[in-house]
Amino acid sequence: MQRFAVLMAGGSGTRLWPLSKEASPKQFIPVEDNCPMLIQTIKRLCRVVQPGQCYIITSRRLADITGKTAGEYIPRENILSEPDRKNTAACIAYATLLLKKKHKEGVLCFVPADGYVKDTENYAETLQLAFETAERTNGLVVIGVKPSYPADGYGYIHVEPVTGTGDKASRVLNFIEKPSREAAEKLIRSDDYLWNCGIVVGTTDAIIRNVKEYLPAHYTKLSDALNKEDSGVSDAVERAYGEIQSISFDNGVLEKCARSLYAVRADFDWDDIGSIDALAKTLKADSDGNRVKGRHIGINTTNSVIYGKDIAICTIDVDNMIVAGTKDEVLVCPRNKSQRIKDLVEKLKQQGHEDLL
């Protein structure tokens, strides 16, 4: 079977405001070598699939910036647009039905566009094994990463113990969504709990079969709409998106069929860059413990994250803080409060500051 990769790149990345905004979310933020996370993900995937078999699905609003950013790496026609954001269940169902129509059959790997991985060799080997497992079982496969610390912001996959030395694929038992810190500390003591990094692999038939069973409205409305239009986002597809539930593929499908899934255990490093503090880990600390991107002049500034975009940032007597700014906004907060940026963005919306988003 042919193998295809689909990058899911329609998110808004509100937890990284002001560096990430509605019109330019976090997958476009440059990290190492000024390379956006979107392009880093494409390069990793193209170690396993050909560029012509690598697709991106994004919102219609982000189609232009996605094309400008990724157009030299994959064919422009491989950038698929959704008419609205309806979470990953709609994204995966719609893309699978489109590719089924175009290629008849294949094995698809859905990958968030904004994950951060350094170990590209192990990443490629893990994807290869996930493709092989999905094709062999004609089912769905998820990839779980061995936890490196007790993260309470990630979901976990509980898997059966491996039966043989070197065996990396095992049955899924259940999913655990963002446990407490105390619970996470217990989970990582076992080898059978893995971080859920959001990568799903399956044959087109397996994905469609499970969507049809667990989210029948997604299947019926989207497939009917696609039968009315050969290409592009038709009025029928737009109407279908307006009628289907906004739900994640994890909640809508995977959790309901957990015991029929396989998980491939991954040893590569991974972070979903869910905060500015996490983004800073992609930067090397200087002699004062600061992680700096952009122009910074500081006096007695230590252990801080300084991230400037088109501005200079100057600091005095600052320790363990985040200072992130663009030419229009500046954010200042303690490093251990970076998860509250999402609350700040919600407050900006409530108070009518849409121009800042």
N, C-alpha and C positions, 0 to 999 in steps of 0.2 A: 504493500500500500504506500501511496505517496504520503509524505509527512509535511505538515504545515504548522507554522507558529503564528499565533495571533496575539499581538500586544494590546492590552486593554488600557487605553490612554484617554479616558474621558473625565477623570476626576478633577476636583477643584483644588485640592491640597490646602484647605483652609488652616491647617495646623502650622503651616510655614509662612503665614502672613507676617510681614508685607513682602517677603521675597517671592511668595507664590500668590497669584491672584487669579480671578475668574478667567481673564483673557490670556494668562500665561501661567498655568499651574505648575506644580513642583517637578513634573517630568521634564520641564524645560530649564530648570535651574542647573547651571554648570557646576560640575564637581571637579574631579581630577582632570588636569590638562584642559580645563575650560570646556569639557565635553558634557553636554546635557545627559541626564540620566536616561532619557529616551534613547539616545544614540548608543550609550553604553549597553543598554539592554538589547538593542538590535544586533550589535557586534557580537555579544555573547551567544545569541540565538543562531546567528549565521555560522557558528562553528558546527551546528548540527543540521540546520536546514539551509537550502539555497536562498539567496535574497529574493528571488522571484516567487518563493513559496512562503515568504514572511509578510504578514498582513498587520495593519494597525486598525483598530476600531476606536473611534473617538466621537465626540459630539460634533454636530454640524457647526457649532460656534468655533470649535478649535480646528476645523479641517484645514484652514489656510495656514495657520502657524505650524501645524503638524506636517503639512506638505513641504513648507519651506525648510523645516528642520530636518526632515527625514528623506526628502526627495532624491538626494544623491546616493542613498543607501539601499532603498527598495523602490520598485516601480510606483509611480504616482497613483496608478489605478488600483494599487493594493491598499490604499487608505480608504477605509469604509466609514461612512458617517451615520450616526444615529440621530433621529430628529429631536430626541429629548434624553435626559438622564433618567434612567429607570433602574439603576443599580446593575449588578453583574449578571443577574439571571436573564434579564432582557438582552444585555450585551452579548452573552454567550449563546443564547438561543438564536438571536438574529444573525450573528456572524456564522454560526453553524449552518443555519438554513440557507444563507447566501452561498457559502462554500459548497454545500451539498448540491445546490443548483448548478454551480459552475464546474465542479470537479467530480461530481457523482459520489465518490467515496474517498476516504483518506483517514489519517490519524491527526487530530488537532491538539495543539498544546497552547492553552490560554495562560498568558503571563502578565502580571501587572507591570506597567511600563516604568514604574518608579522605584523598583527594588534596587538595593545596592549590594553588589557582590564583587569581591576582589579575586577570588579563586575561580577563574574562568575554566580551568582544566577540569576540576571536579564538577563544576556546574554542567559542563558539556557531557561528561560521563553520566551524570545523574539523569539529565534529560534523555539521553540515549536509552538508558535502562527503562525510564518511564514510557517512552514510545514503544519499546519492545514489549513491555508488560501489558500495555493497553491493547496492542495488536494481538498478542497471544490470548488474552482473556476476553477480547471484544467487550471490554467494560471501561469503567472510569478509574483513573489513577490520580492520586494526589501526591505531592512531594512535601515531606516533612523534614525540617532542619533540626539537627541536634542542638538543644538549647545551650547557650554559653553563659547565661545568667538567669535568675528567676524573674523573667519579664511578666508584668501584670497587664501590659497593653497589647499582648498578642494572644491569638487563639492557639490552642494545643490540639494535637491529634493523638488519641490513645490507640496504639497498635499492638497486635499480638507479638510476643517475643519471636525473634528470628530462630529458625530451626537448625541452621547450619552455619559454619564459619564462612564469612564473606557474603552471606545472603543479605541483600539490602531491600527486598520487597516482601511485605507481609500484609496480612489482612488488617483493615481498620476495625476498631471496636466502637469508638464513639468520638465525638468532638467536644472540647471544653472551651467555652468562649470567655476569654479574658478573666482568668481566675484572680482571686485576691493575691497580694504579695505572699502571704503566709502559705496559701495553697500552692502557689507557683514554686515556692522553695521545696515543698514536698514532691511535686511532680518531677523536678529536674534531678532528683536523686535516683530515679528509675530511668533505664534506657528505653522505656516503652512509651514515653511522652515526647512528642516532637512539636516544634513550632510549626504552625500552619502558615506557609509563605504565600498562599493564594494561587499556586500553580496547579492547574487541572489539565489532565491529558486524557483523551478518549477518542475512539473511532467516531466518525460522524453519526453512524447508526446508534451507538451507545449513548451519545449525548442526546440525540433526538428522542430516543426511546425513553430516557429518564425524564426529560422535560415533558414529554407527552403524558407520562404517568403522574408526575408530581406537580406540574404546573400546566395543566391542560389548556388554560386560557392563553398562556404564552404561545404554546404550539399552534393552537387553532387560529388565533387572530393574526399572528405573524406569518404563518405559512399561507393563509388565505390572502393576506395583503401582498405577499411576494408573488403570488400567482397572477396578480392583476397588473404587475409591472415588472419588466425584464431587468431594469437596472436603475440605480439611483434611489433616492428617498422619495417615494411617491406619496401622494395624498393618502392612499390606503395605508401605507406603513405609518404615516404620521397619526392617522386616526387610531390604528392598532396600539401604538405607543401610549396614546391618551387613555386607552381603556384597560391596559394591563397593570397589574400590581407592581409597585416598586419594592423589590426584595432581592437580597443577595443570592447568588447561586448556592452558597454554603447553606443558608437557612432554607431556601426553597427546594433544593434537591439533595445535596450531599448529606446533610444531617438525617434526611428521611431514608436514605438508602445506604447508610454508613457501613453496614455489615456486608454489603456486596462490593465494597471498594477495596482497592489495594493502595498501600502507601509505599513509596520508595524513600528510604532513609538517605538523607543528604549530609555530607560532611563539610560542604562549603560554608563560608561565612555569609551571613545575610542580615540585612536590616531594611525595614520598609521606610526608613527616613520619615518617621511620624512626628518629628519635632525639629526645631532649629538646633537644639542640643544634639540630637542624633545626626543631623546634617553636618555638624561641626566635626564629628568623628571621621569624616572623609578628609579633613584637613590635618596637617601635621602641627603639633603644638610647638611653639617657640620656647626660648629659654625661660620665659616667665609663665609658661603654662597656658598662654593664650593661643586660641585657634582663630586665625585671621584670614578673611577673604576681602580683598579690596584695599582701599587706601586708609591707613590708620596711623595716627600719631598719638602716643600715650605716655603719660607720666604715672609711675607707680600703679600700673594696670596689670593685674595678675589673674590667672585661671579663668579667663573670660572668653566669650565667643563674640567676635567682632565681625560683622558681615555687612559690608557696604556695597551698594549697587548704584553706580554713577554719582556717588557722593564721597566726601572725606569724612571720617569719623574720628573725633578727638576725645580722649578720656583722661581724667585725673582721679587718682585714688579710687580705682574701681577694682573690686575683687568678686570673682564667681558670679558674674553677671552676663546677660545677653544684651548686646546692643546691635540691632539690625535695622538698616535703613535704606530707603530709596530716595529719589529726589522729591518725593511727595509725602512720605511717611517715615517715622522713626519709632521703633519699638524698644523699650527698655524693661527688662524684668530679671529676677533671679534665675539662675540656670535650672534650679529644681522646680520652677513654676512654668516651664515652657509648654506643658500640656494644657494650660489654661488659655492659650492663645485662641483656641477654638471658641471659647466662651466670649473672648473679646470681639472676635469676628461677628458672632451672633449679636452682640450689643451694638456694633457698628450698623448692622442691618436694621435693628429695632429702632435706632435713633436716626435713620434716614441718611447714613453716610455711604450710600452705594457707590459714590464717585471714588471712594478709597478702596473699593473691593475689585 
